[in-house]
Amino acid sequence: MEPPLMICKQCAWKGRYDEVDWDTVETCMGTDKIEVCPMCGSMELDTVR
């Protein structure tokens, strides 16, 4: 099965889920990893399918 397609709401980048970059952030529950756009660094990513 192919990875889902993602789209960035900021720059309209489109790509596979395994192409997104990851950022580590500290939250009140500890360290968490969030997905970010590889083109502009935005956290506003959506799944296309």
C-alpha positions as CSV (number, residue, x, y, z in Angstrom):
1,M,0.0,0.0,0.0
2,E,1.3,3.5,-0.9
3,P,1.8,6.2,1.7
4,P,-0.9,8.8,1.8
5,L,-0.5,12.0,-0.2
6,M,0.0,15.2,1.7
7,I,-0.6,18.9,0.7
8,C,0.7,22.0,2.4
9,K,-1.9,24.7,3.0
10,Q,0.8,27.5,3.0
11,C,2.8,26.8,-0.2
12,A,0.6,24.1,-2.0
13,W,3.5,21.6,-1.9
14,K,2.2,18.0,-2.7
15,G,4.0,14.8,-1.9
16,R,4.0,11.5,-0.2
17,Y,3.7,11.2,3.6
18,D,7.2,9.7,3.8
19,E,8.6,12.9,2.2
20,V,7.6,15.3,4.9
21,D,10.1,16.6,7.4
22,W,9.8,16.2,11.2
23,D,10.4,18.7,13.9
24,T,10.8,17.9,17.6
25,V,8.8,20.1,20.1
26,E,8.5,20.2,23.8
27,T,5.0,19.9,25.2
28,C,3.6,19.6,28.7
29,M,3.5,15.9,28.2
30,G,7.1,15.6,27.0
31,T,8.8,15.6,23.6
32,D,6.6,15.2,20.5
33,K,7.4,15.0,16.8
34,I,5.3,17.0,14.4
35,E,5.2,16.8,10.6
36,V,6.4,19.9,8.7
37,C,6.4,20.8,5.0
38,P,9.8,20.1,3.4
39,M,9.5,23.3,1.2
40,C,8.4,26.0,3.5
41,G,8.5,24.5,7.0
42,S,4.8,25.0,7.7
43,M,3.0,22.7,10.1
44,E,-0.3,23.1,8.2
45,L,-0.3,19.8,6.3
46,D,-3.4,17.9,5.2
47,T,-3.9,14.4,3.9
48,V,-5.2,14.3,0.4
49,R,-6.3,10.6,0.5
